[in-house]
């Protein structure tokens, strides 16, 4: 049986070794880089000796928008220049060895470090015997979850915090252990469906609670001012006209501000641009229509109602956002 996160993703429900979740076993730097780019995000790897071959293993499992992974390089490494564009972050938990994070903290076995790589810089140095169980996450998902639970966007100051947390006996350590046990015992339920959504939200709320605690009550109160009225008016306008794809100029004129003020307002109080908000509205709208489609409807007929022209570009954006192709969403409804 699973007794700790040391066995995460490598034992099945009977406690037997399994490669069911093995994503990579390699001694090739390029092959390893391609995998870590997809599971985490692009970053620069500096081994202590470039002629030394790695002994890397990676196990991975998706829990909604999260990816739980078990990973090591097998050699000492220095990682830096994590790309912000994918909009991801990582909760790194050291299982073996030690990891130094940004010259801020060092994590030993059982200790964790939290960083939103889309909002702040990050680098680390790991020992030769390091082994990590990491949870990579979408900034968008956590930002939406925060606003849903707290009634307003998270302060930008919060996302910029990066810090050590958890430890053996902590709620986070216990939650990782619980998630690992669930994956071993009922992988299909964890991968998709109501239980997956439930576990995804528990993981997200724990991370958000860690951030709120790190920021402190006084800072939360200080940074919790409401957005200007024009931001809310712009959101209402975008929701109402999402199918017509209004331009920034049109939206700014509708709420009586400049394009520059509109963009600054969204960045400051929502953490994203008006364009990003519109793209999310449109993708969510298509998904809702696919899930409510009548018998005989096709992806093309549903998507056409939202004004998408290039189906290839749309399908890529949809899969990146929801983890499945639009045809899979429609097929699941029929199944």
N, C-alpha and C positions, 0 to 999 in steps of 0.2 A: 504493500500500500504506500501511497505518497505520504511522507512524513514532513517534508519541508520543500521549499522552492529549489533546493539542490537537485531534486528529481524532476523539476518541471519540464514537461514535453518529451521526456525520454523514457517514461514508464507508462504502461497501459493500466487499465482499471484493476488488473490482477497483480500489479506490481512487477510485471515482466518488461524487459527492455523492448523498445519499439522505435522504428524509424519512420513511423507514420507521419510525423511532422517535420522530418528532416528536409530542409530547404537547400542545404549546401554542405559539402565536405570537400575542401579544396586546399591546394598548396600554390595556387596561381593568383597573384595579386589582382590581375584584371578581372578574373572571374568573380573573385570576392567583392571587388568594387562594384561590379554590375548588380550584385545581389543587395549589397548594403544601400546602394542608391535607391532601390525600389522599396525596401523595407523601412529605411530611415529617411535619408535625403543625401544628396551629394555632399561630400566633404573630402578634405585632403588627409591622406594617411602618410605619416613619416615613421617607418620602422627604425629601430635603433641601428640596424645594419641592413642596407638595401640588398645585399647579396644573400641574406638569410631568408630561406623560404618559410612562409607561414604554415601553420597547421590549424587551419580554421574549420570550425563547424558552426552551422547556424540551423536552429530549429525555429519554426515560426507558425503562428496560428492567429487568425483574425477573429476578433470579438467585436462585431459591429464596425465602427470606425477606428477601433484600436487594433494594434498588432502586438501580441505578446511574443517575444523572441528570446531565445537562449543563444548566446553568441560569445565566441572567443577568437582571437587571432593566433594564439599559440606562441607569440613572440612579443617582446615589449614594443609598444606603439605610442605615437603621439598623434592625436587627431585634432584637426582644427579647420577653420573656414567652412563651418556648416552652412549650407545654402538656406537662406530664409524663404526663397520663392515657393517651395512646396507647401508652406504653411503648416509645418509640423513641429512637434516638440517631443521630448523623451523623458520618461521617468526611469532612471538607470538604477538597478539594484545589483550590488556586488555580491556574488556568490562565493568567489574564491579570489585570492590575491588582493591587490589594492589598486585603487584608481584615484588620481589627483584631478580635481575639477577646477579649472580656471584659477589656480593658485588661491582658491577660496576655502576648499575643504578636501579632505581625503576620506574615501569610503572603504571600509573593510567589510568582511563577510556579514551580510544581513542589513547593511546600511544603504540608503538610497539618496539620489540627487535628482532634483527636478529642474527642468529648463524648457522654456518655450523658444525654440530656435528661430521661429519666425519673428520674434520680437526683441531678441537680445543675442549678443555674441557669445560664443562658447568654445572651449577647447578642453582636452583632457590628455592625461598621460597614464597609461596602464602598464602594470608589471607583466613579466613574461607568463606568469601563471594565472592571469586574470580570467575570470568567467563572469558573464553578466546575464541576468534575466531582466530584460528591458520591456517597457511598454511605450511604444510610439503612438502619438495621438495627433488628431487634427485640431488646430487652433479654432477653426470654425465651429466644430462640434462643441468644444468646451465653452466658447464664447456664447453660443446659442443656449447651452444648458444653463450657464450662469444667469443670463437675462431671464430665462423662463422661471427659474427658481427665486431670483432676487428682485425681479420686476424692473431692472435697469441694467445697462451694460456694465461690465466689469471695468474698473479704472485701468487706464493704460499702464500706470505705475505698477500695478500688480503683475502684469504679464512680463515685465522686465526683471522681476526678481528671479534669481536662481540660487538654490540653497540645498543643503543637506537635510534629510528628514528620515523618519521611520526608524528602523532598527529592529532586531529580533524582539518579539513580543508586542510590536506596534500594530495598530489597526491596518496599516498599509501592508506590512509583512503578512499578516493573517489573511488579508484580502487577496494578495497574490497567491498564497497557498490555496485558498478556496477556489480561485479561478483555475489554477492548475489541476486541482482534483476534479473539477467539473469537466474540464477538457478531456481528462483521462476517462471519466466515467460516461459522459454523454456528449461527445464531440459535435454531433449534428445539431443538438439543441443549442449548444453554445455558439455555433457558427451562424445560425440564422433563426428567426422566429421570436416569439415573445420573451423566452428566457434570455436570448442573446441581448435584446433591448434592455431587459432588466439589469443584466450584469454590466452592460456598457454604461448605463446610467450610474450604477453604484461606483464603478471605477472612476467615472468622471466627477462625481460629487466628492469623492474622497480627495482627489487631486485639487479640486477647487477649494475645499476646506483647508488643505495644506497651504495654499496660496493666501487665502484670507487670513489665516493665523499668522503667517510670516509677515504680511503687510501690517497687521495690527488694526484694532478698532478705530483709533484716532485717525489714522491715515485713510481708512475706508470712509469715514465720515467726511473727511476733508476733501477727498477726491470724488465723492458721490454726487456731485451737482448734476442736475438734470440738463439734458441737451436743450439747445435753443429751440423755440417753437418751429422755426423753418425746417429743422431736420426732421421732426415728426411729420410736418406737412409734406415734405419731399418724399418720405417713406409712403405716406398715404397715396400720393400722386403716382409713385412708381408701382405700387400694388394695383391701383386702378387701371393703369395703362401698360402693364407689363407685356401684354401681347403685341402692343404697337411698337415696342422698343423705343421709347422716347430718348432723345439726345440729352446730354447734360445741359446744353443751352436751353432746351425746351423746359426741362425740369426747373432750372434756376429761374427762368422767367415766370413760371407758374407760381413760385413761392416768393418772388420778389427779392432775390439776392443775386450776386454775381456767381459765375461758375467757380471762381476761386474760393469765395466764401462757402459755397455749398460743399465743395470738396474738403475744405479745411474742417468744416463742421462735422462731416461724417468721419473723417480721420480722427478728430479729437474726441468725439463723444460716442462713436460706434466702433472705432478700431478697424474700419474698412472704407473703401471708396464707394460712391453712389453706383458706379459701374459694377462693382463686385456684388453689391446688394441686389441690383437688377438681375444679374446673371443667376444669383441664387433663387430669386423669385421665379424666374422663368424655368429653371430646372425643376424646382419643386412643383410648379404648375403642370409641367409635362408629366411628371411622375404621378401626380394626383389624377390627371386625366387618363393615364394608362391604367391605373388601378381601378378606375371607374368606367372603363371602356365597355361599350356594348358588344355582344357577340358579333364577330365578323369584322371588327375594327382592326386596322393595321397600324404599325408604328408610324408609317409614313403619313397616314391620314390624321393621326393624333398630333404629330409633330408639326404638320403643315399649318394647323390652327394657331401655332405659336410663332409662325413666321421664320422658322429655320430653313435655310436654303441648302447648306452643305451638310448632308446627313453623316458623312464621315467625321467631320469636326464635332458635330453635335454628339454623336455616339461616344466619341472619345471623352468629351467633357462629362457626359452623363455617367459613364463607367467610372471615371476618376472620382466623381462626387459620391455615387451610391454603391460602388463596388460590384455592379452588374450592368450588362447591356440593357437598353430599353426593351429589346425583344424578350429578354429573360423576365423583366418585370411583367410584361403583358402575358407571357406564357404561364407564369406562376399564378396569375389570376384565373386562367382557364383550367389549370391543373387542380 
